[in-house]
Amino acid sequence: MIEMHIKWMEFWKSKLGISDYVVAWISFLKGLVIGLLLYHFAIVPYL
């Protein structure tokens, strides 16, 4: 399963022409956006 994920990530990195550093930033920003959405819609209404 991990090998499949590594191959898939390498395929998309080469297809898009991005580095590991860019993938890390994309993952960070994606997590930040999802966290803020969860905070906004799941926690704020109960305050």
C-alpha positions as CSV (number, residue, x, y, z in Angstrom):
1,M,0.0,0.0,0.0
2,I,2.8,2.4,0.8
3,E,4.7,1.6,-2.3
4,M,1.5,2.3,-4.4
5,H,1.2,5.7,-2.7
6,I,4.8,6.5,-3.3
7,K,4.5,5.6,-7.0
8,W,1.3,7.7,-7.3
9,M,2.9,10.7,-5.7
10,E,6.0,10.4,-7.9
11,F,3.8,10.2,-10.9
12,W,1.9,13.4,-10.0
13,K,5.0,15.2,-9.0
14,S,6.6,14.5,-12.4
15,K,3.4,15.3,-14.3
16,L,3.0,18.7,-12.5
17,G,6.7,19.4,-12.3
18,I,6.7,20.1,-8.6
19,S,9.2,19.2,-5.8
20,D,8.8,17.5,-2.4
21,Y,9.0,21.0,-0.9
22,V,5.9,22.1,-2.9
23,V,4.0,18.9,-2.0
24,A,4.7,19.6,1.7
25,W,3.4,23.2,1.4
26,I,0.3,22.0,-0.4
27,S,-0.4,19.4,2.3
28,F,0.1,22.1,5.0
29,L,-2.2,24.6,3.4
30,K,-4.8,21.9,2.7
31,G,-4.7,20.9,6.4
32,L,-5.0,24.5,7.5
33,V,-8.0,25.2,5.3
34,I,-9.8,22.0,6.4
35,G,-9.0,22.8,10.1
36,L,-10.3,26.4,9.7
37,L,-13.5,25.1,8.0
38,L,-14.1,22.6,10.8
39,Y,-13.5,25.3,13.4
40,H,-15.8,27.7,11.6
41,F,-18.7,25.3,11.0
42,A,-18.4,22.8,13.9
43,I,-17.1,24.8,16.9
44,V,-18.1,28.4,16.4
45,P,-21.9,27.8,16.3
46,Y,-21.7,26.3,19.8
47,L,-19.9,29.3,21.4
